[in-house]
Amino acid sequence: MRRELLEQAAELARRAEPFAFVTVVARKGPVSAQAGDAAIVTRDGALHGWIGGACTQPTVVAEVEKALADGRPRLVALDPDPAAAPRPGVSVFPMTCHSGGSVEILIQPVLPAPRLLVLGISPTARALARLAKAMGYTVYAVDPAADAAAFPSADVISTRPDGLPTAKPAAPVFAVVATQGQWDEEAVLTALAHEPDYLGVVASPKRFAEMRDLLAQKAPQATLARIKSPAGLDLGGRLPEEIALSILAEIVKEHRAAVALTDPVPGATAASEAGFTPAERAGGHGGVRRSTPPVTEAASEARDAVCGMSVRVAGAQYHAERQGREFFFCGAGCRERFLAAPERYLTVGAKP
């Protein structure tokens, strides 16, 4: 891998920006990419490096977007015959270049560490900061009396409730209020300002009921209803470390359940999603595609009328207009084929 890619990756990681390494792991010529060619794809879809030309990059960038959303690596193959010899764990897409070659590319998402806000300086708060850091979280400790002696492993320590930026980071944000009678209501409001994916409060049911009554004047009931209190799974723990463990267990459970919702539908294949029936896939690219909705939700993508690939509409380089409709293409080759015989493709792939 080229040194400049590693340096760029280090800088992106330092800024807590998600990106993906994409590496060519196999190829069958003739294709321009070679095994070992690599690139970085950032969250905005910019590709730095080389993994092949216009026939490869749109598919890879689209798959990177999915990988950054669910955090899972992917092995994708671009093949002239996407139905040939399917293998478990490989998503196969049509190769639209006319060279006849194929390529396999590994996509490895690199996501910033999840952020945990620990509000309070109680023994449970300090134990939580220690355990979370050991699990790879970026730990923010907030309390008027917080210092490095109380939170030696914290990444950021603030003595002011408003001392942390509230901009939503790319990573998940979790928050735990363990102030235990010191500045409870203010701590909950501070946590809510960060829009956490999880908010737990360490308090007895009676105390939390009092807190909710006071907070109801400043926060919507629907927001308060999402607060977990008492925080943590019921593991029967009593010591601060045991309580901290139960809270982190609940955070992991909540987070993994949310990620599971993004799992692909079992049995779905990249080729079928590209708009080919099994018979059409067996016949290669010369067959007629079945009619499918050409534009996805919010008109963010359109289907290439020639090859069936999904094309990002925003900033698309290759497009054409016919009969008052706009068509988008993955590359120059598909656009040229369309322009040579547009009547073959006017029923599919158009953006109204």
N, C-alpha and C positions, 0 to 999 in steps of 0.2 A: 504494500500500500504506500502511496506517495506521501512524503513527509508533510507536504502542505495540507493534505486531508486530515492527518492526525493533529496538526496544529489547529486547524479550523474546528475539529471535533472538541479539542480541549477548551477552546474559547467558547463554543456553544454550551458545553457542560458548565463552564464557570458562570455563564450568564443564566443558567437554568432554563435553556431553550431546548425543546424537544427536536430531535432529528433522527435520521436513520442512516446507517451504513448499508450500502447496496453493493454486492460483489458478484461478479460473474464467476460461477463455480463450474460451469460446463458449457460447451458450445459444439455445434456441428456445422462446419463450414458449408457454403461460404457465408460468413457474417463478419461484420467489421470488429465486433468485440472479441477479446481474447480472454481465456481463463485467467483470473486474477485481476482483471480490470475492475476498478472500484470507483465509487462516488459517494457523496453525501447529499441527501435530500433534506431540506429544511421544512419547517412547518408550513411555509408559504408556497411550497411546491418547487422552489428553486433547486436545480441540480448542479452540483459542483463535482467535476470529474468526468469519467467516461465509462459508459456501460453499453454503448451502441447508439445508433442514430435515431431518427424520427420514428422508426417502426418499433422501437423498444421503449423509449423514454415515457410516452404518455401512459402506457400500462403500468410501468414501474411507479411513476409518480402517484397514480391513482391508488395503487396498492399500499404505498407508503402512507398515504392519508389514512387508510383503514388501520394499518399497523400502529400508527401513532395514537389512534383512537382507542384501541383495545390492548396495546402493549405487547402484542404477540408477534414473534418473527414469522416470516413467510418464505416459502420457496416457490417461485413462480417460473413457469416455462412458457416461452413463446415458440410456437411450432406451426409450420404450414398446415399440418393436419392435427388440430387440437383433440380429435377423438382417438388418436393412435396411442395404444399402450398406456392408458392412464395409470399413474402410480399413486399409492396412498401418500397424503401429505403434500402433494404437488398440485398447485392450481395452474391449469393450462389455459393459455389464451392464444388466439390466432395470431400468427406472425404474418403481417401484411406486406412485408417486403417481398419482392419477386425473386430474390436470390435463391430461395429454397432452403436456406439454413435455419437452424434453431439455436436457442440459447436458454440457459437456466440461470436464474439470479436469486441470490439469498438476500432477503431484506431483514435487517436487524434494527428494531427501534431502540433508541436510547432516550429514555424519559427522565426528567428531573426527579429527584427524590421527593416523596410526599412530604408535606409540611405539617407539623404538629404544633399547635399553639397551646402552651401550658400556662394557665392563668392561676396564680397563687404560689405560695411558698411553703405550703404544708408538706409534711413528710411524704404524703401520697404524690404531690406535685413533683417533688424532687426525685422520687423513685421513678415516676413516669418519664421524666426527662432522661434519666439514665438508660432505662430500658428501650425507649424509643430510639435513642441515638445508636444503641447497639443493633437495632433492627434496620438501620439505614435511613431513618427519617431526618429531615432538617428540623431542628428543634428551636422554637422561639419561646423563651421564658419571659413572662410579664408579671411583675408585682412591684409595688412601691419599695419593697425591701430586697428585691432580687439583686444578686451580685454573683461574681464568678465563684465564690466559695460555696454558695448554695447550689449553683448550677454549673459545675465545672465542665460538663460535656455539651452544654447548649451552644448552638451556633450563633444565636442572637439573644441578648439580654436587654430588656427594657424596663425601666422603673416607672414609665408613664403609660397608662392605658392607650393613649392615642399616639404612642411613639413608634408604631409599626405601620408600614404602607398597607393600605387596604385594597390595592389593585389585585385582582384575581390572578394568581400565577397559573402557569400551564399545568402544574402538578396538582393533585388532589390536596385539599386543605381539611384538616381535622382539628378540632378544638376541645379542650377539656378544662372545665372550671373546677378547681380544687382549692378555692379560697377559704372555704369552711368557716364562714361567719365574719370575715374581715371586710370584703368589699364585693359581696356576692352579686348583687343586682348590676352593679356597674361592670363587673367582669363578664356577665352574660351578654350585656349590650355590646361590650367591646368585641366579644367573640362573634356575635351576630353581624357586626359590621364587616367581617371578613368573609361572610357568606360561606361558612364551612360546609363540607359534604357530610360532616358528622359533628354534633355538639353534645357532649356529655357533661353532666353536673354531678359532682360528688356531694351528696346531701341526703339527709333522711327524707322520707316521704312528707312528713309534717313540715319540715323546713322548706322543701321545694314548693309545697303548696303555698306557703307564705310568699315565697319569691315570685311565683307565677301571678299572684294577686297584684303585687306591686309592679311587675313587668307588663301586665296587661294594659297599663296606661301608656306604654311606650312602644310596644311591639304587637303585631297582629297575633290573634289567637292561633291561626294556622301555623305561624312560625314557631310559636312557643310549643305547639303540639308535637313538633318534630324533635324536641330536646329529649335526650335520653337521661332519665334520672330515676333511680340511682344509676350512675354510669357503670357499664361493665356487665359481662355475663356473670351469672350466679355460679361462681366456682367455690363458694364457701370460704373465700379468703378473708383474713382479718388483718394481717400485717400490711404496711404500706406497699411493699413490693408485690404482695399477692393481689392487692386491689389494683395496683397499676397493671399487673399482668392481665387481670380480667378485663380492664378497660381496653388495652391494646388488642386483646382477643376479639372484643366486640367490634373494634375499628376494622380489624382484618376481615371479620365476617361480613360487615356492612359493605366494605369496599369490594371484596371479591364477588358478592352478590350483584353489585351494580355492574361490574365488569362482565359478568356472565350474561347480562342482558344483551350485550353486543355480539355474542357468539353467532356465527353464521348458521343458517338453517341446515340441519343435518341432511346430507344427500345433495345439497346444492353444488353445482360445479361452475367453474368460471366459464366454460364453453357454453353452457345453457344460459347463463346470465348474459352472454354476449349476443344472444338473439338467434341461435341456431337450434333447430330441432335435431334429434339424433341422426335422422336420415340426411339432413343438410350438412351436418358436421362430417358424416362419412363421405359425402361427395366433395369435400374441400370447399374452396372459396368460390367456385363457379356457380353454385346453386343459388336459388332465389331465397332470400331470408323471409321468415314468417313476419307478419306485420306485428310490431310491438310498439308500446308507447315510446316515442323517440326521445322524449325529454323527461328527466327525473324530477324529483320534488324541487320546487323553487327554481325550476329551469336552470339548475347549476350544471347539468350535463346533457349532452345530446348523443345520439347513437350515430356513428359513422355509417352512412347508407351503403357503403361499398364493402367494408370488412366486418361491420357489426360491433366494433369496439366502442366503448364509452369515451367521449371526448369532453373535457372541461370547457364549458362555454366561455367563461371569463378569460379574456386574453388569448383566445384561440387564434393560432396563426393561419390555419388553413380552413377556409370556408368559401361558400359560393351561394348565389341566390338564383333561384329558378321559380317561375310562376308565382312570384310573390312570397316565396318561402325560403328560409335560410337553412343551409346545410353545413355541417361541421365535419372535419376530417382529421384523422390521426396524423396524417403526413401528406407530403406533396404527391406521392404515388396514387393514393386513393382519390385525391382531388382531381388529378389528371384523368383517371379512369372515369370519374363521374362526368367531367366536362366533355369527354369524348363521346359518351352515350348516356346523357342524363335521363332519357325516357325509361331506362332500365331501373332507375333508383328513385323515381319521384314519389313512390308510395311509402317509402320508409326513410327513417333517419332525419326527417326535417324538423326544424324548430318552427312552430306556427308563428 
